[in-house]
Amino acid sequence: MIRLLLLTVGLVSCFNAWSSDREVVYIDSIAVTGNKQTLSEIILREMSIQEGDTILLEELPQKITWSEQMIMNTGLFNRAQISYRAWKGETNEVQLLVTVEEMWYLYPIPVFELADRNFNVWWVDQKRSLDRTNYGVDFAHINLTGRKDKLKGSVKYGYTRKYALSYSMPYLNKAQTLGAFAGVGYWRNREINYRTTDSRQQFFRSEEGFIYERFTGEAGITFRPQLQSYHDLELSFTQKRIGDEIALDLNPDYLLDGRHRIRYFALRYNYFHENRDVAPYPWEGSFCYGSLLKEGLGLFGERSGLTLFTGYGKYIPWGERWSLGLVMRTKLSIIRSRQPYQDNRGLGFSGHTMRGWEYYVIDGMDMAMGKSSLRFRFAEYNFNFGKLMPISQLRRMPIKLNLSLNNDLGYVNSPYARPDNPHSNRLLWGGGIGLDIVLYYDKVIQIQYSLNDLMEKGLFLHLSMNI
């Protein structure tokens, strides 16, 4: 015991002597400038450096870079830079200055959009039909009170009638760890995807009235104890109605047991860990998430599902121009009984997509997929619209052009698969080359030439506005 005590004391003394030789700095103050709408405390919340911190000098540049990235990942700014405002050499007291350039936060956008899952399905399978488009207005204010709170509304007509409204407030308490959100939406259609055949959606259209209606309401709380970790708990209610043509004739399994209506409450827990440099288009870092969804809480007895979703991504830079992105996503249905048709999605929806398989929907209870992209940045520009752009926040548009080499693998497990859907329960491959165009900070256009293991190939377009 005495030997152990002496050894411990010796190690502590050596560590203190070693650490005393390492220079430290004291963060005396942090000022913020350039923020006209966003409150300063919202910006300071994203930083790993705070007033009063004592930091090793060798770690300070890395912490500054990481803090700049976290500020940018709020989606509120076109630019964020942390510089030294003053440095007292005799005491190593440092004053920092955070300079931001705010984005345009208000988006009342006239909408003309495709109703199909992607551009190629509309262009090829649906023969560019204007009947499969929506028009209306999307409204979004992504920083309503300067606290990163988002108010979104949508009114659409055409293929889908949609009315939706949502609001989220990420910071409710002084410590800025608790938030809340709520939303409500109503959709109805004259046409419905009632079945999958040969892994392609089959549609039925009623000329007599609306054949599909859906109402949802949700509310929840968020918890962010650390800068990179997010938790949220959501309670929702869903009601769906379909026409008798679907429930009785075309697909009695659409809502199961020939139902024309289903109602259920659901409880969902989400965890997300964010460590990417640029979340909409990462070049370096990682992320992981897990989501557990319980559909049907026993109040109506019409729905019972329990599903686990997971994902992990790693982005590895090589020098300044190369980066390798690796992403894996999974879905596991813990309750193994047959699920309603619309809730039995494997690949083709909700981010679970593979390159070269854009035309296909592969149904199943379980899914695993891995995606890789080797990217080369061959050009960067800063385009200035000047006075031609009346919105000052949008006048300067950074553009990054990247080439990508893509390779995807996936597998969908479907215990209830029908013979006319041959692409489940086997390994799937897709890949190809692409051009990725990143506008501003978070608007991404991807033009990809892809093929799959069926030796089908084509040019595919993907667009992400991140509003």
C-alpha positions as CSV (number, residue, x, y, z in Angstrom):
1,M,0.0,0.0,0.0
2,I,2.9,2.4,0.9
3,R,4.6,1.6,-2.4
4,L,1.4,2.3,-4.3
5,L,0.9,5.6,-2.6
6,L,4.5,6.7,-3.3
7,L,4.1,5.7,-6.9
8,T,0.9,7.7,-7.3
9,V,2.5,10.7,-5.7
10,G,5.5,10.4,-8.0
11,L,3.3,10.2,-11.1
12,V,1.2,13.2,-10.1
13,S,4.4,15.2,-9.4
14,C,5.9,14.3,-12.8
15,F,2.6,15.2,-14.6
16,N,2.5,18.6,-12.8
17,A,6.1,19.3,-13.7
18,W,5.5,18.4,-17.4
19,S,2.2,20.4,-17.6
20,S,3.8,23.4,-16.0
21,D,6.2,23.7,-19.0
22,R,3.3,23.8,-21.4
23,E,2.1,27.4,-22.1
24,V,-1.5,28.2,-21.4
25,V,-3.7,31.2,-22.3
26,Y,-6.6,32.8,-20.5
27,I,-9.7,33.8,-22.5
28,D,-10.4,37.2,-21.1
29,S,-13.4,38.1,-23.4
30,I,-15.2,37.2,-26.6
31,A,-17.0,39.8,-28.7
32,V,-19.4,39.2,-31.5
33,T,-19.9,41.4,-34.6
34,G,-21.9,41.2,-37.8
35,N,-25.0,39.6,-36.1
36,K,-28.0,41.9,-36.9
37,Q,-30.7,39.3,-36.2
38,T,-29.0,36.5,-34.3
39,L,-28.5,37.0,-30.6
40,S,-24.8,36.8,-29.5
41,E,-25.5,34.1,-26.9
42,I,-26.8,31.8,-29.6
43,I,-23.4,32.1,-31.4
44,L,-21.4,31.7,-28.2
45,R,-23.3,28.6,-27.4
46,E,-21.7,26.8,-30.4
47,M,-18.2,27.5,-29.4
48,S,-15.9,25.2,-27.5
49,I,-14.1,28.3,-26.1
50,Q,-15.8,30.4,-23.5
51,E,-14.9,33.5,-21.5
52,G,-12.8,32.5,-18.4
53,D,-11.4,29.3,-20.0
54,T,-7.8,28.4,-19.5
55,I,-6.5,26.6,-22.6
56,L,-3.2,25.1,-23.7
57,L,-1.7,27.4,-26.3
58,E,-1.0,24.5,-28.6
59,E,-4.7,23.6,-28.6
60,L,-6.1,27.1,-29.2
61,P,-5.9,27.1,-33.1
62,Q,-7.7,23.7,-33.3
63,K,-10.5,24.9,-30.9
64,I,-10.9,28.1,-32.9
65,T,-11.3,26.2,-36.2
66,W,-13.7,23.7,-34.7
67,S,-15.8,26.6,-33.2
68,E,-16.0,28.2,-36.6
69,Q,-17.3,25.0,-38.1
70,M,-19.9,24.6,-35.4
71,I,-21.1,28.2,-35.9
72,M,-21.4,27.5,-39.6
73,N,-23.3,24.3,-39.0
74,T,-26.2,26.2,-37.4
75,G,-27.2,27.0,-41.0
76,L,-27.6,30.7,-40.0
77,F,-24.4,32.2,-41.6
78,N,-22.6,32.6,-44.9
79,R,-19.3,33.1,-43.1
80,A,-17.9,32.8,-39.5
81,Q,-14.4,33.8,-38.5
82,I,-12.8,34.0,-35.1
83,S,-9.8,36.3,-34.8
84,Y,-7.5,37.6,-32.0
85,R,-8.8,41.0,-30.9
86,A,-6.0,41.5,-28.4
87,W,-3.3,39.5,-26.7
88,K,-1.5,40.6,-23.5
89,G,1.9,38.9,-23.7
90,E,2.9,39.3,-20.1
91,T,-0.2,37.5,-18.8
92,N,-1.3,35.5,-21.9
93,E,-4.8,37.0,-21.7
94,V,-6.5,36.7,-25.0
95,Q,-9.5,38.7,-26.3
96,L,-11.3,37.0,-29.2
97,L,-13.6,38.5,-31.9
98,V,-16.2,36.5,-33.7
99,T,-17.2,38.0,-37.0
100,V,-20.2,36.5,-38.8
101,E,-22.1,37.2,-42.0
102,E,-25.7,36.3,-41.7
103,M,-27.7,34.4,-44.3
104,W,-31.1,35.4,-45.6
105,Y,-33.6,33.9,-43.1
106,L,-37.0,34.6,-44.7
107,Y,-38.1,32.3,-47.5
108,P,-41.6,32.9,-48.8
109,I,-41.1,30.8,-51.9
110,P,-43.5,30.2,-54.7
111,V,-43.5,26.4,-55.2
112,F,-43.6,24.5,-58.5
113,E,-42.3,21.0,-57.6
114,L,-42.4,17.4,-58.7
115,A,-44.6,15.0,-56.7
116,D,-42.5,12.0,-57.5
117,R,-39.6,10.7,-55.4
118,N,-36.9,12.2,-57.7
119,F,-36.5,13.9,-61.0
120,N,-35.7,10.8,-63.0
121,V,-38.9,9.0,-61.9
122,W,-40.9,12.0,-63.1
123,W,-39.0,12.4,-66.3
124,V,-38.9,8.8,-67.4
125,D,-41.5,6.7,-65.6
126,Q,-44.2,9.4,-65.5
127,K,-43.3,10.9,-68.9
128,R,-42.9,14.4,-67.6
129,S,-46.6,14.7,-66.7
130,L,-47.5,18.1,-65.4
131,D,-50.4,16.4,-63.6
132,R,-47.7,15.1,-61.2
133,T,-46.6,18.5,-60.0
134,N,-47.4,20.7,-57.0
135,Y,-47.8,24.4,-56.9
136,G,-48.3,26.8,-54.0
137,V,-46.2,28.6,-51.4
138,D,-43.7,27.4,-48.9
139,F,-42.9,29.9,-46.0
140,A,-39.9,29.5,-43.8
141,H,-38.2,31.8,-41.3
142,I,-35.2,29.9,-40.0
143,N,-34.3,32.5,-37.3
144,L,-37.6,34.1,-36.3
145,T,-36.6,35.8,-33.0
146,G,-32.8,35.5,-33.4
147,R,-32.7,32.3,-31.3
148,K,-32.4,29.8,-34.2
149,D,-36.1,29.2,-33.9
150,K,-37.8,28.1,-37.1
151,L,-41.3,28.8,-38.3
152,K,-42.4,26.9,-41.4
153,G,-45.7,26.8,-43.3
154,S,-46.8,25.2,-46.5
155,V,-49.9,25.5,-48.8
156,K,-49.8,23.4,-51.9
157,Y,-52.2,22.3,-54.6
158,G,-52.0,20.2,-57.7
159,Y,-51.1,16.5,-57.3
160,T,-51.1,16.8,-53.5
161,R,-53.3,19.2,-51.4
162,K,-51.1,20.0,-48.5
163,Y,-51.5,22.4,-45.5
164,A,-48.8,22.3,-42.9
165,L,-47.4,24.5,-40.1
166,S,-44.5,23.8,-37.6
167,Y,-42.4,25.7,-35.1
168,S,-39.3,24.8,-33.2
169,M,-37.5,26.6,-30.4
170,P,-34.1,25.0,-29.6
171,Y,-33.3,27.1,-26.5
172,L,-35.8,27.4,-23.7
173,N,-33.7,27.5,-20.6
174,K,-30.8,29.7,-19.5
175,A,-28.3,26.9,-20.0
176,Q,-29.5,26.5,-23.6
177,T,-29.9,22.8,-23.3
178,L,-33.7,22.3,-23.6
179,G,-35.9,23.0,-26.5
180,A,-39.3,22.2,-27.9
181,F,-41.1,21.8,-31.2
182,A,-44.6,21.2,-32.6
183,G,-46.3,20.8,-35.9
184,V,-49.5,19.8,-37.7
185,G,-50.2,18.8,-41.3
186,Y,-53.0,17.6,-43.6
187,W,-52.6,16.0,-47.0
188,R,-55.0,14.5,-49.6
189,N,-54.6,13.1,-53.1
190,R,-56.7,11.8,-55.9
191,E,-54.0,9.3,-56.7
192,I,-52.3,6.8,-54.5
193,N,-49.3,4.4,-54.7
194,Y,-51.2,1.3,-53.7
195,R,-48.7,-1.5,-54.5
196,T,-45.1,-2.3,-55.5
197,T,-44.6,-4.6,-58.5
198,D,-41.1,-5.5,-59.9
199,S,-39.8,-3.0,-57.2
200,R,-41.7,-0.1,-58.9
201,Q,-44.6,1.9,-57.6
202,Q,-48.0,1.2,-59.0
203,F,-50.6,4.0,-58.9
204,F,-54.4,4.2,-58.9
205,R,-56.2,7.5,-59.7
206,S,-59.8,8.3,-58.8
207,E,-61.6,10.9,-60.9
208,E,-64.5,11.1,-58.5
209,G,-62.8,12.5,-55.5
210,F,-59.9,12.3,-53.1
211,I,-58.8,8.7,-52.5
212,Y,-56.1,9.3,-49.8
213,E,-56.1,11.6,-46.7
214,R,-53.6,11.9,-43.9
215,F,-53.5,14.1,-40.8
216,T,-50.6,14.3,-38.5
217,G,-49.9,16.3,-35.3
218,E,-46.7,16.2,-33.3
219,A,-45.0,17.8,-30.3
220,G,-41.7,17.1,-28.5
221,I,-38.8,18.2,-26.5
222,T,-35.1,18.4,-27.3
223,F,-32.1,18.1,-25.0
224,R,-28.6,19.1,-26.0
225,P,-26.2,18.7,-23.0
226,Q,-23.1,19.0,-25.1
227,L,-22.3,20.9,-28.3
228,Q,-22.2,17.8,-30.5
229,S,-24.9,15.6,-28.9
230,Y,-28.7,16.0,-29.5
231,H,-31.6,14.0,-28.0
232,D,-35.3,14.5,-28.8
233,L,-38.5,12.8,-27.7
234,E,-41.5,13.1,-29.9
235,L,-45.2,12.2,-29.4
236,S,-47.3,12.2,-32.6
237,F,-50.8,11.3,-33.8
238,T,-51.5,10.0,-37.3
239,Q,-54.8,9.3,-39.1
240,K,-55.0,7.9,-42.6
241,R,-58.0,7.2,-44.8
242,I,-58.0,5.4,-48.2
243,G,-60.8,4.7,-50.7
244,D,-62.7,1.4,-50.7
245,E,-61.1,0.6,-54.1
246,I,-57.8,0.2,-52.4
247,A,-58.9,-1.3,-49.1
248,L,-61.2,-3.9,-50.6
249,D,-59.9,-4.6,-54.0
250,L,-56.4,-3.4,-55.1
251,N,-54.5,-4.0,-51.8
252,P,-56.2,-5.0,-48.6
253,D,-52.8,-4.9,-46.9
254,Y,-52.4,-1.2,-47.5
255,L,-53.6,-0.5,-44.0
256,L,-53.9,-4.3,-43.1
257,D,-57.1,-6.4,-42.9
258,G,-59.0,-4.4,-45.6
259,R,-59.2,-1.2,-43.4
260,H,-60.0,2.1,-45.0
261,R,-58.9,4.1,-41.9
262,I,-56.2,3.7,-39.3
263,R,-55.4,5.9,-36.3
264,Y,-52.5,5.6,-33.9
265,F,-50.2,7.5,-31.5
266,A,-46.5,7.1,-31.8
267,L,-43.5,7.8,-29.6
268,R,-40.1,8.4,-31.0
269,Y,-36.7,8.9,-29.4
270,N,-33.8,10.2,-31.5
271,Y,-30.1,10.6,-30.7
272,F,-27.7,12.4,-33.0
273,H,-23.9,13.1,-32.6
274,E,-22.6,15.7,-35.0
275,N,-18.8,16.1,-35.7
276,R,-18.8,17.1,-39.3
277,D,-17.1,20.2,-40.6
278,V,-19.9,21.1,-43.0
279,A,-23.0,19.1,-42.3
280,P,-24.9,19.5,-45.6
281,Y,-21.7,18.5,-47.6
282,P,-19.0,17.1,-45.2
283,W,-15.4,17.0,-46.2
284,E,-14.0,15.9,-42.8
285,G,-15.4,14.5,-39.5
286,S,-18.1,12.0,-38.6
287,F,-21.7,11.6,-37.4
288,C,-23.8,8.9,-35.9
289,Y,-27.5,8.6,-35.0
290,G,-30.0,6.2,-33.5
291,S,-33.8,6.4,-33.6
292,L,-36.4,4.1,-31.9
293,L,-40.0,4.4,-33.1
294,K,-43.0,2.8,-31.5
295,E,-46.1,3.2,-33.6
296,G,-49.3,2.3,-31.8
297,L,-49.5,2.9,-28.1
298,G,-52.5,0.6,-27.5
299,L,-55.2,3.3,-27.5
300,F,-56.9,2.2,-30.8
301,G,-55.4,-1.2,-31.4
302,E,-55.1,-0.6,-35.1
303,R,-51.3,-0.3,-35.4
304,S,-48.3,-2.0,-33.8
305,G,-44.8,-1.4,-35.0
306,L,-41.4,-1.0,-33.3
307,T,-38.5,0.0,-35.5
308,L,-34.9,0.9,-34.9
309,F,-32.9,3.1,-37.3
310,T,-29.2,3.7,-37.1
311,G,-26.5,5.4,-39.1
312,Y,-22.8,6.3,-39.1
313,G,-20.7,8.4,-41.4
314,K,-17.0,9.1,-41.6
315,Y,-15.3,11.6,-43.9
316,I,-11.5,11.4,-44.3
317,P,-9.7,14.2,-46.1
318,W,-6.5,13.6,-48.1
319,G,-4.7,16.9,-48.5
320,E,-6.8,19.8,-49.5
321,R,-8.5,18.4,-52.6
322,W,-9.4,14.8,-51.8
323,S,-11.9,13.4,-49.4
324,L,-13.4,9.9,-48.8
325,G,-16.9,9.7,-47.5
326,L,-18.2,6.4,-45.9
327,V,-21.8,6.1,-44.7
328,M,-23.8,3.2,-43.3
329,R,-27.5,3.1,-42.5
330,T,-29.7,0.4,-41.1
331,K,-33.4,-0.3,-40.3
332,L,-34.6,-3.2,-38.1
333,S,-38.2,-4.0,-37.4
334,I,-38.3,-5.4,-33.9
335,I,-42.0,-6.4,-34.0
336,R,-42.0,-9.0,-36.8
337,S,-45.7,-9.2,-37.6
338,R,-46.8,-7.9,-41.0
339,Q,-46.8,-4.1,-41.3
340,P,-49.1,-1.9,-43.4
341,Y,-47.9,-1.5,-47.0
342,Q,-46.9,2.2,-46.7
343,D,-44.9,1.5,-43.5
344,N,-42.9,-1.4,-45.0
345,R,-40.3,0.6,-46.8
346,G,-36.7,-0.6,-47.2
347,L,-34.9,1.4,-49.9
348,G,-36.1,4.3,-52.0
349,F,-37.4,6.7,-49.4
350,S,-36.3,9.0,-46.5
351,G,-32.6,9.1,-47.3
352,H,-32.4,5.3,-47.7
353,T,-31.4,5.6,-51.4
354,M,-28.8,3.9,-53.5
355,R,-27.2,5.4,-56.6
356,G,-28.3,3.5,-59.7
357,W,-31.5,2.4,-58.0
358,E,-33.4,5.7,-58.2
359,Y,-36.2,4.2,-60.2
360,Y,-36.9,1.4,-57.7
361,V,-38.6,1.0,-54.3
362,I,-37.6,-2.1,-52.5
363,D,-40.0,-3.0,-49.6
364,G,-39.0,-4.8,-46.5
365,M,-38.9,-4.9,-42.8
366,D,-35.1,-4.7,-42.4
367,M,-32.5,-2.9,-44.4
368,A,-28.7,-2.3,-44.4
369,M,-26.8,-0.1,-46.8
370,G,-23.3,1.2,-47.2
371,K,-22.3,4.2,-49.4
372,S,-18.8,5.5,-50.3
373,S,-17.8,8.5,-52.3
374,L,-14.2,9.5,-53.3
375,R,-14.3,13.2,-54.1
376,F,-11.9,15.5,-55.8
377,R,-12.3,19.3,-55.5
378,F,-11.1,20.8,-58.8
379,A,-12.4,24.3,-58.6
380,E,-13.6,27.0,-56.2
381,Y,-15.1,30.4,-57.1
382,N,-16.6,33.4,-55.3
383,F,-19.2,34.9,-57.5
384,N,-20.5,38.4,-56.6
385,F,-23.8,39.5,-58.0
386,G,-23.3,43.0,-56.8
387,K,-26.3,45.3,-57.0
388,L,-28.1,42.9,-59.4
389,M,-29.0,41.0,-56.2
390,P,-31.3,43.2,-54.0
391,I,-30.8,40.9,-51.0
392,S,-27.4,41.8,-49.6
393,Q,-27.0,38.4,-47.8
394,L,-27.1,36.6,-51.1
395,R,-24.8,38.8,-53.2
396,R,-21.7,36.8,-52.6
397,M,-22.1,33.2,-53.7
398,P,-19.2,30.8,-53.0
399,I,-19.2,27.8,-55.5
400,K,-17.3,24.6,-55.0
401,L,-17.0,22.0,-57.8
402,N,-16.2,18.4,-57.0
403,L,-15.9,15.2,-59.0
404,S,-17.1,12.0,-57.2
405,L,-16.5,8.3,-57.7
406,N,-19.4,6.5,-56.0
407,N,-19.9,2.9,-54.8
408,D,-23.0,1.6,-52.9
409,L,-24.1,-1.8,-51.5
410,G,-27.4,-2.6,-49.9
411,Y,-29.6,-5.4,-48.7
412,V,-33.4,-5.5,-47.9
413,N,-34.8,-8.3,-45.9
414,S,-38.5,-8.9,-46.7
415,P,-40.1,-12.0,-44.9
416,Y,-43.4,-11.3,-46.7
417,A,-41.9,-10.6,-50.2
418,R,-44.1,-11.5,-53.2
419,P,-42.5,-13.2,-56.3
420,D,-43.2,-10.2,-58.4
421,N,-40.7,-8.2,-56.3
422,P,-37.4,-10.0,-57.0
423,H,-35.0,-7.4,-55.7
424,S,-35.4,-8.0,-51.9
425,N,-33.5,-10.7,-50.0
426,R,-30.4,-10.3,-52.2
427,L,-27.3,-8.1,-52.3
428,L,-27.7,-4.9,-54.4
429,W,-24.9,-2.8,-55.9
430,G,-24.9,0.6,-57.5
431,G,-22.3,3.3,-58.3
432,G,-20.8,5.6,-60.9
433,I,-19.3,9.0,-61.3
434,G,-20.7,12.5,-60.5
435,L,-20.3,16.2,-60.4
436,D,-21.2,17.8,-57.1
437,I,-21.9,21.6,-57.1
438,V,-22.0,23.3,-53.7
439,L,-23.6,26.8,-53.7
440,Y,-23.3,29.2,-50.8
441,Y,-22.7,26.9,-47.8
442,D,-25.5,24.4,-47.9
443,K,-27.2,24.2,-51.4
444,V,-26.1,21.0,-53.2
445,I,-26.7,20.0,-56.8
446,Q,-25.5,16.5,-57.8
447,I,-25.4,15.3,-61.4
448,Q,-24.5,11.6,-61.4
449,Y,-24.0,9.0,-64.1
450,S,-24.8,5.7,-62.3
451,L,-25.4,2.0,-63.0
452,N,-26.6,-0.9,-61.0
453,D,-26.0,-4.7,-60.9
454,L,-28.8,-5.1,-63.5
455,M,-26.5,-3.2,-65.8
456,E,-29.0,-0.4,-66.1
457,K,-27.5,3.0,-66.4
458,G,-28.5,6.6,-66.6
459,L,-27.9,10.2,-65.7
460,F,-29.5,11.2,-62.4
461,L,-30.1,14.7,-60.8
462,H,-30.4,15.3,-57.1
463,L,-31.0,18.7,-55.4
464,S,-30.8,19.7,-51.7
465,M,-31.7,23.2,-50.7
466,N,-31.5,22.7,-46.9
467,I,-34.2,25.2,-46.0
